[in-house]
Amino acid sequence: MGRDTQLDALRAIAVTMVMYSHFFAAGGSSFWGHIGVRMFFVLSGFLITRLLLEARAAAEFEALPALKSFYVRRALRIFPPYFAVLGFVWLVDLEQSRGSLAWHALYLSNFWFALRNEWTPWVLAHLWSLSIEEQFYIVWPLIVLLAPRRRLGAICIGVILLSLSYRFYWPVTGAPNLARDLFPPASMDALAAGALLAVHRTGTAQLPRWLRLGWPAFAAAFFFLQWFIPTPADSVQEWGRWLLLEVLPLAPLVAVVASCSPGLGGYRGKLLDLPPLLALGRVSYGLYLYHPIVLSLAVKSQPWIPVNVSEQGPGRFLVAGTATVIVASVSWLLFERPLNSLKHHFPYVAPGAGAAIRASVGTSDAGWLAAGAYPHGSLDGRKPSLARDLQRTDRS
């Protein structure tokens, strides 16, 4: 099994949570979708930080070339499908979205929705999380590659505390609004928690005892609060409940990522290594990026679809979900993968720097924005089947 293969399974689970929330759950929203997004943030923080630390550990590491390679590789992976979506939306003016496209093109979607305090246009509402990740990518590599190595753990903890402190601002401002969730500090705790895991892993393979033993209690408290404690009408009490629902899942998510990174054994490992699950994880970026666009087109095509896709439910989940998987898979095979293969021209460390860094690592590039840098087929040179072609491997 290739390194980090099971993290693809986590991506698949996370994006399925989001699609369930948008296609099936009542009202078009579910806490499962939010947990899926938070899992992606933890994965991004962990993988980006570990990748940069591996580059930094190489004997021939130089900060400026490594930063250049990072940003070029991110652009190759992220920009083409993202701007293809924006171009399509502009061309057909899907859901009258043209007026906001400049904000989305600048990766300021979270600010657009926060400042307007409404999810309009809804077909691009999911881009808020991609904007936060892009904002994270602008700043965090500079910190990881340039800050004193011994200070990185403290910096991660400081970012987490800053994010938690940010949440205490809202009782002063009155009724909560979208800015509470969409401004960058609201998500930096999850990104920094993943980064802290990467920093910790460079020193020891063991998680802190409190995390290993305590994460089930955090998970249980979260589910009890979500399922059995209704949202109070009082704004201060509602804020407190919201704060707990944001913070409690962090420890379980970090523990899950920590367990799956080296690879779980037994029946859990076999489940996570199922080829369909890994294939979904491989195209998780496309699934997330395309699914509202596909949904909008499916709703417009309702007269020609025999099941109900105009409302949340199994019909919408089956039709729109299947169509999204097809679109994302075709996009990866014909569009994204060829561009992704260009990343080997931009190694983080010059060839010959030694085994401390794998110049073409693809698994470690990001959370849902990751896609492998080994798109050349199977190890024996045979052309793989679709399932194998979509399955991640870290071996070339």
C-alpha positions as CSV (number, residue, x, y, z in Angstrom):
1,M,0.0,0.0,0.0
2,G,1.4,3.4,-0.9
3,R,2.0,6.0,1.7
4,D,-1.1,8.0,2.8
5,T,-3.4,6.0,0.6
6,Q,-6.0,5.9,3.3
7,L,-6.1,9.7,3.4
8,D,-7.8,9.5,0.0
9,A,-10.5,7.5,1.7
10,L,-10.9,10.3,4.2
11,R,-11.3,12.7,1.3
12,A,-13.9,10.5,-0.2
13,I,-15.8,10.3,3.1
14,A,-15.6,14.1,3.5
15,V,-16.8,15.0,0.1
16,T,-19.6,12.5,0.4
17,M,-20.7,14.2,3.6
18,V,-20.8,17.5,1.7
19,M,-22.8,16.1,-1.2
20,Y,-25.2,14.4,1.2
21,S,-25.8,17.8,2.8
22,H,-26.4,19.5,-0.5
23,F,-28.3,16.8,-2.3
24,F,-30.2,14.8,0.3
25,A,-30.4,16.5,3.7
26,A,-33.6,18.5,4.6
27,G,-33.1,22.1,3.9
28,G,-30.0,21.6,1.8
29,S,-27.8,21.7,4.9
30,S,-26.5,19.2,7.5
31,F,-23.8,19.2,10.2
32,W,-22.3,16.3,8.3
33,G,-21.4,18.7,5.4
34,H,-19.7,21.1,7.8
35,I,-17.8,18.2,9.4
36,G,-16.7,17.2,5.9
37,V,-15.3,20.7,5.3
38,R,-13.5,20.8,8.6
39,M,-11.9,17.4,7.8
40,F,-10.6,18.8,4.6
41,F,-9.1,21.8,6.5
42,V,-7.3,19.4,8.9
43,L,-6.0,17.4,6.0
44,S,-4.8,20.5,4.2
45,G,-3.0,21.8,7.2
46,F,-1.4,18.4,7.9
47,L,-0.3,17.6,4.3
48,I,0.9,21.0,3.3
49,T,3.0,21.4,6.5
50,R,4.5,18.0,6.3
51,L,5.4,18.4,2.6
52,L,7.1,21.7,3.3
53,L,8.9,20.3,6.4
54,E,10.2,17.4,4.2
55,A,11.5,19.9,1.7
56,R,13.1,22.0,4.5
57,A,14.9,18.9,5.9
58,A,16.7,18.2,2.6
59,A,20.4,18.9,2.6
60,E,20.2,21.2,-0.5
61,F,17.1,23.0,0.6
62,E,16.7,26.7,-0.4
63,A,13.7,28.7,0.7
64,L,13.0,30.8,-2.4
65,P,13.2,28.0,-5.0
66,A,11.0,25.8,-2.7
67,L,8.4,28.6,-2.4
68,K,8.4,29.2,-6.1
69,S,7.9,25.4,-6.7
70,F,5.1,25.3,-4.1
71,Y,3.1,28.1,-5.7
72,V,3.6,26.9,-9.3
73,R,2.5,23.4,-8.3
74,R,-0.5,24.7,-6.5
75,A,-1.4,26.8,-9.5
76,L,-1.2,23.8,-11.8
77,R,-3.4,21.7,-9.6
78,I,-5.9,24.3,-8.4
79,F,-6.4,27.0,-11.1
80,P,-7.4,25.1,-14.3
81,P,-10.6,23.4,-13.1
82,Y,-11.4,26.3,-10.8
83,F,-11.3,28.9,-13.6
84,A,-12.9,26.5,-16.0
85,V,-15.9,26.5,-13.7
86,L,-15.9,30.3,-13.4
87,G,-15.6,30.6,-17.2
88,F,-18.6,28.2,-17.7
89,V,-20.7,30.2,-15.1
90,W,-19.8,33.4,-16.9
91,L,-20.6,32.0,-20.3
92,V,-24.1,30.9,-19.4
93,D,-24.7,33.3,-16.5
94,L,-25.7,30.4,-14.4
95,E,-28.1,31.5,-11.6
96,Q,-27.2,35.1,-12.6
97,S,-23.8,34.8,-11.1
98,R,-21.8,37.2,-13.3
99,G,-22.0,40.1,-10.9
100,S,-19.9,38.3,-8.3
101,L,-17.3,36.5,-10.5
102,A,-14.5,39.0,-9.9
103,W,-14.6,38.2,-6.1
104,H,-14.5,34.5,-6.8
105,A,-11.7,34.9,-9.4
106,L,-9.6,36.6,-6.7
107,Y,-10.4,33.9,-4.1
108,L,-12.5,36.2,-2.0
109,S,-15.7,34.2,-2.1
110,N,-15.8,34.0,1.7
111,F,-15.7,37.8,2.0
112,W,-18.3,38.2,-0.7
113,F,-20.8,36.0,1.1
114,A,-19.9,37.3,4.6
115,L,-20.2,41.0,3.7
116,R,-23.6,40.4,2.0
117,N,-24.7,38.0,4.7
118,E,-26.5,35.8,2.3
119,W,-25.7,32.8,0.1
120,T,-26.2,34.5,-3.3
121,P,-25.4,33.2,-5.8
122,W,-25.9,29.8,-4.2
123,V,-24.4,27.9,-7.1
124,L,-21.0,29.4,-6.1
125,A,-21.5,29.3,-2.3
126,H,-19.3,26.3,-1.9
127,L,-16.3,28.4,-3.1
128,W,-16.0,30.0,0.3
129,S,-13.9,27.1,1.7
130,L,-11.6,27.0,-1.4
131,S,-11.0,30.7,-0.9
132,I,-10.0,30.1,2.7
133,E,-7.6,27.4,1.7
134,E,-6.1,29.6,-1.0
135,Q,-5.6,32.4,1.6
136,F,-4.0,29.9,3.8
137,Y,-1.6,28.8,1.0
138,I,-0.5,32.4,0.5
139,V,0.8,32.9,4.0
140,W,1.5,29.5,5.6
141,P,4.4,28.3,3.4
142,L,6.3,31.5,4.2
143,I,5.9,30.6,7.9
144,V,6.9,27.0,7.6
145,L,9.9,27.6,5.4
146,L,11.2,30.8,7.0
147,A,10.3,30.7,10.7
148,P,12.7,29.0,13.1
149,R,12.0,25.3,13.0
150,R,11.8,25.0,16.8
151,R,9.1,27.7,16.9
152,L,6.6,26.1,14.5
153,G,4.7,24.1,17.1
154,A,4.2,27.3,19.2
155,I,3.1,29.2,16.1
156,C,0.5,26.5,15.3
157,I,-0.8,26.7,18.9
158,G,-0.9,30.5,18.7
159,V,-2.9,30.3,15.5
160,I,-5.4,27.9,17.1
161,L,-5.8,30.2,20.2
162,L,-6.2,33.2,17.9
163,S,-9.0,31.4,16.1
164,L,-10.7,30.4,19.3
165,S,-10.4,34.0,20.6
166,Y,-12.0,35.3,17.4
167,R,-15.1,33.4,18.2
168,F,-15.5,35.3,21.5
169,Y,-16.0,38.5,19.5
170,W,-19.5,37.6,18.4
171,P,-21.5,38.0,21.6
172,V,-20.3,41.6,21.6
173,T,-21.6,42.3,18.1
174,G,-25.1,41.0,18.6
175,A,-26.9,38.4,16.4
176,P,-24.5,36.1,14.6
177,N,-24.2,36.3,10.8
178,L,-22.2,34.6,8.0
179,A,-19.1,36.5,8.8
180,R,-18.8,34.5,12.0
181,D,-18.2,31.4,9.9
182,L,-16.6,32.7,6.7
183,F,-13.9,35.1,7.7
184,P,-10.5,33.3,7.7
185,P,-9.9,33.1,11.5
186,A,-13.0,30.9,11.8
187,S,-11.3,28.1,10.0
188,M,-7.7,28.7,11.0
189,D,-8.0,26.4,14.0
190,A,-8.7,23.4,11.9
191,L,-5.9,24.2,9.4
192,A,-3.4,24.9,12.2
193,A,-4.5,21.8,14.1
194,G,-3.5,19.7,11.1
195,A,-0.3,21.7,10.8
196,L,0.5,21.0,14.4
197,L,0.0,17.3,13.8
198,A,2.6,17.5,11.0
199,V,5.0,19.3,13.2
200,H,4.5,16.8,16.0
201,R,4.9,13.9,13.7
202,T,8.4,15.0,12.7
203,G,9.5,14.5,16.3
204,T,7.6,11.4,17.4
205,A,5.1,9.0,15.9
206,Q,3.0,9.0,19.1
207,L,0.1,11.4,19.6
208,P,-0.1,13.1,23.0
209,R,-1.8,10.8,25.6
210,W,-4.7,13.2,26.2
211,L,-5.5,13.2,22.5
212,R,-5.2,9.4,22.1
213,L,-7.4,8.7,25.1
214,G,-9.7,11.8,25.0
215,W,-10.9,12.1,21.4
216,P,-13.8,9.7,21.8
217,A,-15.2,11.9,24.6
218,F,-14.9,15.0,22.4
219,A,-16.8,13.1,19.6
220,A,-19.5,11.9,22.0
221,A,-20.0,15.4,23.4
222,F,-20.3,16.8,19.9
223,F,-22.9,14.3,18.8
224,F,-24.9,14.6,22.1
225,L,-25.0,18.4,21.6
226,Q,-25.9,18.2,18.0
227,W,-28.7,15.6,18.3
228,F,-30.2,16.2,21.7
229,I,-29.7,19.9,22.6
230,P,-31.9,22.1,20.4
231,T,-30.7,25.5,19.1
232,P,-31.7,28.1,21.8
233,A,-33.5,31.2,20.8
234,D,-31.3,33.4,23.0
235,S,-28.4,34.7,20.8
236,V,-25.7,34.3,23.6
237,Q,-26.7,30.7,24.3
238,E,-26.9,30.0,20.5
239,W,-23.3,31.4,20.3
240,G,-22.1,29.1,23.0
241,R,-23.7,26.1,21.4
242,W,-22.1,27.1,18.0
243,L,-18.7,27.5,19.6
244,L,-18.8,24.0,21.1
245,L,-20.0,22.5,17.8
246,E,-17.0,24.1,16.1
247,V,-14.4,23.2,18.6
248,L,-15.4,19.7,19.8
249,P,-14.8,17.9,16.5
250,L,-11.2,19.1,16.2
251,A,-9.6,16.5,18.4
252,P,-11.4,13.6,16.8
253,L,-10.6,14.8,13.3
254,V,-6.9,15.2,14.1
255,A,-6.9,11.7,15.7
256,V,-8.5,10.2,12.5
257,V,-6.0,11.9,10.2
258,A,-3.2,10.8,12.5
259,S,-4.4,7.2,12.4
260,C,-5.0,7.0,8.7
261,S,-1.7,8.7,7.6
262,P,0.5,5.7,8.4
263,G,-2.3,3.3,7.4
264,L,-4.8,1.4,9.6
265,G,-4.7,-2.4,9.6
266,G,-7.4,-4.9,10.2
267,Y,-11.0,-4.6,9.0
268,R,-10.9,-0.8,9.2
269,G,-7.9,-0.6,7.0
270,K,-9.5,-3.0,4.5
271,L,-12.6,-0.8,4.3
272,L,-10.5,2.3,3.8
273,D,-8.5,0.6,1.1
274,L,-11.5,-0.3,-1.0
275,P,-10.8,0.8,-4.6
276,P,-14.1,2.7,-5.2
277,L,-13.5,4.7,-2.0
278,L,-9.9,5.6,-3.1
279,A,-11.1,6.5,-6.6
280,L,-13.6,8.9,-5.1
281,G,-10.9,10.4,-3.0
282,R,-8.7,10.8,-6.0
283,V,-11.3,13.1,-7.7
284,S,-12.5,14.7,-4.5
285,Y,-11.5,18.2,-5.6
286,G,-13.5,17.9,-8.8
287,L,-16.5,16.4,-6.9
288,Y,-16.5,19.4,-4.5
289,L,-15.9,21.9,-7.2
290,Y,-18.5,20.7,-9.8
291,H,-21.3,19.4,-7.6
292,P,-23.4,22.6,-7.3
293,I,-23.0,23.3,-11.0
294,V,-24.2,19.8,-11.9
295,L,-27.1,20.2,-9.4
296,S,-28.2,23.5,-11.1
297,L,-28.1,21.9,-14.5
298,A,-30.0,18.9,-13.3
299,V,-32.7,21.0,-11.8
300,K,-33.1,22.9,-15.1
301,S,-33.4,19.5,-16.8
302,Q,-36.1,18.2,-14.5
303,P,-38.7,17.8,-17.3
304,W,-36.5,15.2,-19.0
305,I,-35.5,13.3,-15.8
306,P,-37.9,10.6,-14.5
307,V,-37.1,11.1,-10.8
308,N,-37.5,14.2,-8.6
309,V,-34.2,16.2,-8.7
310,S,-35.9,19.5,-7.9
311,E,-36.0,18.8,-4.2
312,Q,-33.7,17.3,-1.6
313,G,-34.0,13.5,-1.4
314,P,-32.8,10.2,-2.9
315,G,-33.7,11.1,-6.5
316,R,-31.5,14.2,-6.4
317,F,-28.7,12.4,-4.5
318,L,-28.7,9.5,-7.0
319,V,-28.9,11.5,-10.3
320,A,-26.9,14.6,-9.4
321,G,-24.4,12.6,-7.4
322,T,-23.8,10.1,-10.2
323,A,-23.5,12.9,-12.7
324,T,-21.0,14.7,-10.5
325,V,-18.8,11.6,-10.2
326,I,-18.8,11.2,-14.0
327,V,-18.0,14.8,-14.6
328,A,-15.2,14.8,-12.0
329,S,-13.7,11.6,-13.3
330,V,-13.7,12.8,-16.9
331,S,-12.2,16.1,-15.8
332,W,-9.4,14.4,-13.9
333,L,-8.6,11.9,-16.7
334,L,-8.7,14.3,-19.6
335,F,-8.0,17.7,-18.2
336,E,-6.5,17.8,-14.7
337,R,-4.2,14.8,-14.8
338,P,-2.2,16.0,-17.9
339,L,-1.7,19.4,-16.3
340,N,-0.9,17.8,-13.0
341,S,1.9,15.8,-14.6
342,L,3.8,19.0,-15.3
343,K,4.5,19.4,-11.6
344,H,7.6,17.2,-11.9
345,H,9.3,20.1,-13.6
346,F,9.1,22.1,-10.4
347,P,10.7,20.0,-7.6
348,Y,10.8,21.5,-4.1
349,V,14.5,20.6,-3.9
350,A,16.9,20.3,-6.7
351,P,17.4,16.7,-8.0
352,G,20.1,14.9,-6.1
353,A,19.2,16.4,-2.7
354,G,18.9,13.0,-1.3
355,A,16.1,10.9,0.1
356,A,14.9,13.4,2.6
357,I,12.4,14.8,0.0
358,R,10.5,13.1,-2.8
359,A,10.5,15.8,-5.4
360,S,7.2,14.7,-7.1
361,V,5.0,13.9,-4.1
362,G,1.4,14.4,-5.0
363,T,-0.4,12.9,-2.1
364,S,1.0,15.4,0.3
365,D,0.1,18.5,-1.7
366,A,-3.2,19.5,-0.1
367,G,-6.5,18.4,1.4
368,W,-9.3,18.3,-1.2
369,L,-7.1,20.2,-3.6
370,A,-4.7,17.3,-3.8
371,A,-4.2,15.0,-6.7
372,G,-1.3,12.7,-7.3
373,A,1.8,13.6,-9.2
374,Y,2.1,10.1,-10.5
375,P,-0.4,10.0,-13.4
376,H,1.5,7.7,-15.7
377,G,-0.3,4.5,-15.0
378,S,0.7,1.3,-13.3
379,L,4.1,0.3,-12.2
380,D,4.4,-2.4,-14.8
381,G,3.6,-0.1,-17.7
382,R,0.2,-1.6,-18.4
383,K,-2.7,0.8,-19.0
384,P,-4.9,0.6,-15.9
385,S,-8.6,0.3,-15.6
386,L,-10.7,3.4,-14.6
387,A,-10.8,2.3,-11.0
388,R,-7.0,1.9,-10.9
389,D,-6.4,5.1,-12.8
390,L,-8.4,7.0,-10.2
391,Q,-6.7,5.3,-7.3
392,R,-3.8,7.2,-5.6
393,T,-0.4,5.7,-5.3
394,D,2.8,7.3,-4.0
395,R,5.0,5.0,-6.0
396,S,6.3,5.8,-9.5
